[in-house]
């Protein structure tokens, strides 16, 4: 899915794929959103992070539900020195795409890449052994409360920072406004919190739950806004995002279908003409463990 919480045609997904839902996020969707993700992420948190990373030797970074590896391509040039990225995903095709388009370090520094075909909701502490940093993008809102707690537990056991970006926060603003916007947004948020075979998804509640969980684990937690701003230069993404957003809302509230067709025509025509501006609220979270934990590595 996107950091907006929807993927193509409103189907669940993430930076990659999670747990047992038999859903594949097309690489074309991840490619379409990569530029908007890069523009949205909170660069301030990278400055905070750099001050807490070890110096000397290769940085070992585990990227969870990596998709096509966009997080590495964005972050690796912003970190110092040599790096080794270990990218995790359940989708072998996405892992292959990530390996084919590897991140590059700053000033030509070496960046190695290892792919791991794994379900990130079932990690144990040994899977992150030796990590200097854990990252993920557009993931937290796709988890249940139990899955989020399990992720927090393995990050805490690793004793390293976690940079978790582009989680939805339940705020969407479309300009110009339409009378149906609020109803669609409410139905979409309910869809993000829907019950699944894995349990109820956190959706827009994920960031607050993550802050509480990491703080209980003793981490300092910093949160910054990272909204998408989709205007004329990202008209194709705005149109694709809107279609998925509306489809998910109609799945949640079938009564919307009677008005959805005309609404979609209006909105998509405006998006394709570059007249629709969309702001999708996300937040980035940086969890910094106590300095004393570094000695456990």
C-alpha positions in Angstrom: 0.0 0.0 0.0 1.1 3.5 0.3 1.9 5.6 3.1 -1.6 6.7 2.5 -2.7 3.3 3.6 -4.1 2.3 0.2 -2.6 0.6 -2.8 -3.9 0.0 -6.3 -7.6 -0.3 -6.2 -7.7 0.0 -2.5 -6.2 -3.3 -1.7 -4.2 -3.8 1.5 -0.4 -3.7 1.2 2.7 -1.8 2.4 6.2 -1.0 1.7 6.1 -4.7 0.9 3.8 -7.4 2.2 3.0 -8.6 5.7 1.7 -11.7 7.4 -0.8 -14.1 6.0 -3.0 -12.0 3.7 -2.5 -13.4 0.1 -1.9 -10.0 -1.4 0.9 -8.8 -3.7 1.6 -5.1 -4.1 2.6 -4.5 -7.7 6.0 -3.1 -8.2 4.5 -0.5 -10.6 2.6 1.0 -7.7 5.7 1.2 -5.5 7.6 2.8 -8.3 4.8 5.4 -8.8 4.9 6.4 -5.2 8.6 6.4 -4.6 9.2 10.1 -5.5 6.3 11.2 -3.3 7.6 9.1 -0.4 11.1 10.6 -0.8 9.7 14.1 -0.7 7.5 13.5 2.3 9.9 11.7 4.7 11.1 13.8 7.7 14.7 14.6 7.0 15.1 16.1 10.5 14.9 12.6 12.0 17.9 11.5 9.9 20.0 14.2 11.6 18.9 12.9 15.0 19.6 9.3 13.9 23.1 10.0 12.6 24.2 11.2 16.1 23.2 7.8 17.6 24.8 5.5 15.1 28.1 3.8 15.8 31.2 5.0 14.0 33.8 2.7 12.4 33.0 -0.4 10.5 30.0 -1.1 8.3 26.5 0.0 9.4 24.2 -3.0 9.4 20.6 -1.9 8.5 17.6 -4.2 8.4 14.7 -2.9 6.2 11.4 -4.6 7.0 8.8 -5.2 4.3 11.2 -3.5 2.0 9.2 -3.7 -1.3 11.4 -2.7 -4.1 14.0 -1.1 -1.8 12.9 2.5 -1.9 13.8 3.2 1.7 17.4 2.1 1.1 17.7 4.3 -2.0 16.5 7.3 0.0 18.3 6.7 3.3 21.7 5.2 2.3 23.1 8.4 0.7 22.1 10.3 3.9 24.1 8.0 6.2 27.9 8.0 6.7 30.4 5.4 5.6 30.1 1.8 4.5 26.7 0.1 4.9 25.2 -3.4 4.7 21.5 -3.5 4.1 19.5 -6.6 4.9 16.1 -6.3 3.2 13.1 -8.4 4.3 9.9 -9.1 2.4 7.5 -12.0 1.8 7.3 -11.3 -1.9 10.2 -12.8 -3.8 9.5 -10.7 -6.8 9.9 -7.5 -4.8 13.1 -8.7 -3.3 14.4 -9.4 -6.8 13.5 -5.8 -7.8 15.2 -4.5 -4.7 18.4 -6.4 -5.5 18.4 -5.1 -9.0 18.2 -1.4 -7.9 20.5 -1.2 -5.0 21.1 1.8 -2.8 24.2 4.0 -3.1 26.1 5.5 -0.3 27.3 9.0 0.1 30.5 9.9 -1.8 30.7 6.5 -3.3 30.9 4.6 0.0 30.2 0.9 -0.4 26.7 -0.4 0.2 26.1 -4.1 0.3 22.7 -5.8 0.0 21.4 -9.1 1.4 17.8 -10.2 0.6 15.8 -12.3 3.1 12.5 -13.9 2.2 10.7 -13.6 5.5 7.4 -12.7 7.2 8.3 -9.6 9.3 5.4 -10.3 11.7 7.2 -13.5 12.8 10.7 -12.2 13.4 12.6 -13.3 16.5 15.5 -11.4 18.1 18.0 -13.5 16.3 16.8 -12.3 12.9 18.0 -8.8 13.8 21.3 -9.8 15.5 24.0 -7.3 14.9 21.7 -4.6 13.6 22.7 -0.9 14.0 19.4 0.3 12.6 15.9 -1.1 11.8 13.8 0.7 9.2 10.4 0.3 7.6 8.1 2.4 5.4 4.3 2.5 5.1 4.0 -0.5 7.5 2.8 0.3 11.0 -0.8 1.0 10.0 -1.1 -2.4 8.4 -0.4 -4.2 11.6 -2.6 -5.4 14.4 -1.8 -4.3 17.9 -0.3 -7.7 18.7 1.9 -7.6 15.6 3.1 -4.1 16.4 4.0 -5.2 19.9 6.0 -8.1 18.5 7.9 -5.7 16.2 8.6 -3.4 19.1 9.9 -6.3 21.2 12.4 -7.5 18.5 13.6 -3.9 17.9 14.1 -3.5 21.7 16.0 -6.7 21.9 18.3 -5.6 19.1 19.1 -2.5 21.1 19.3 -0.2 18.1 17.3 2.7 16.7 14.2 2.2 14.6 13.2 4.6 11.9 9.6 3.9 10.8 8.3 6.2 8.2 5.1 7.1 6.4 2.4 5.7 8.7 -1.1 7.1 8.0 -2.6 9.3 10.7 -6.2 9.6 9.4 -6.1 13.0 7.8 -6.9 13.5 4.1 -7.5 16.9 2.5 -8.6 17.4 -1.1 -8.7 20.8 -2.7 -11.1 22.0 -4.1 -13.4 20.4 -1.5 -16.4 18.2 -2.4 -19.4 17.5 -0.2 -18.7 13.8 -0.3 -15.1 14.0 0.8 -15.8 13.7 4.5 -18.1 10.7 4.2 -15.5 8.9 2.0 -12.7 9.7 4.4 -14.7 8.4 7.4 -15.5 5.1 5.6 -11.8 4.8 4.6 -10.6 5.2 8.1 -13.0 2.6 9.3 -11.7 0.3 6.5 -8.2 0.9 7.8 -9.3 -0.3 11.2 -11.2 -3.3 9.9 -11.1 -6.8 11.4 -9.0 -9.3 9.5 -8.2 -13.0 10.1 -5.0 -11.7 11.8 -7.0 -9.4 14.1 -8.1 -5.7 13.9 -5.7 -3.5 12.0 -4.4 -0.4 13.7 -4.8 1.9 10.8 -4.6 5.6 11.8 -4.1 4.6 15.5 -0.7 2.9 14.7 1.6 5.8 15.4 0.1 6.5 18.8 0.3 2.8 19.7 3.9 2.6 18.5 4.9 5.7 20.6 3.4 4.1 23.7 5.0 0.7 23.0 8.5 2.0 22.4 8.3 4.3 25.4 7.3 1.3 27.6 10.4 -0.4 26.2 12.5 2.5 27.5 13.2 4.3 24.1 13.1 8.0 23.5 10.6 8.5 20.7 10.5 11.4 18.2 7.6 11.9 15.8 7.4 14.3 12.9 4.8 14.8 10.2 5.5 13.5 6.7 2.5 14.3 4.5 2.2 13.5 0.9 1.4 16.6 -1.2 0.1 15.6 -4.5 -0.6 18.3 -7.1 -0.1 18.7 -10.8 3.4 17.2 -10.9 2.1 14.0 -9.3 -1.2 13.8 -11.2 -0.9 10.1 -12.0 -0.2 9.2 -8.4 -3.1 11.3 -7.2 -5.5 9.6 -9.6 -4.2 6.1 -8.6 -4.3 7.0 -4.9 -7.8 8.4 -5.2 -9.2 5.3 -6.9 -7.8 3.0 -4.2 -9.0 5.4 -1.4 -12.6 5.4 -2.8 -12.7 1.7 -3.5 -11.7 0.9 0.1 -14.3 3.4 1.4 -17.1 1.8 -0.8 -16.0 -1.7 0.4 -16.5 -0.5 4.0 -19.7 1.5 3.3 -21.5 -0.1 0.3 -24.1 2.7 0.5 -21.5 5.0 -1.0 -21.6 3.2 -4.3 -24.7 5.1 -5.4 -22.8 8.4 -5.4 -19.3 7.1 -6.0 -19.4 6.9 -9.9 -20.1 10.6 -10.4 -17.9 11.6 -7.6 -15.0 9.6 -9.1 -15.6 11.1 -12.5 -15.3 14.6 -11.1 -12.3 13.9 -9.0 -10.4 11.9 -11.5 -11.0 14.4 -14.2 -9.6 17.1 -11.9 -6.6 14.9 -10.9 -5.6 14.1 -14.5 -5.9 17.8 -15.5 -3.6 18.7 -12.6 -6.4 20.7 -10.8 -6.8 18.4 -7.8 -4.4 18.9 -4.8 -4.3 16.1 -2.3 -2.7 16.2 1.1 -2.4 12.8 2.8 -1.3 12.9 6.4 1.5 10.5 7.6 4.0 10.5 10.4 7.6 9.3 10.7 8.8 7.8 14.0 12.3 7.5 15.3 12.8 5.3 18.4 16.1 5.7 20.2 17.0 3.1 22.8 18.9 4.0 25.9 22.6 4.5 25.2 23.5 1.7 27.6 21.8 -0.8 25.2 24.6 -0.2 22.6 26.9 -2.2 24.8 24.8 -5.3 24.2 25.7 -5.4 20.5 
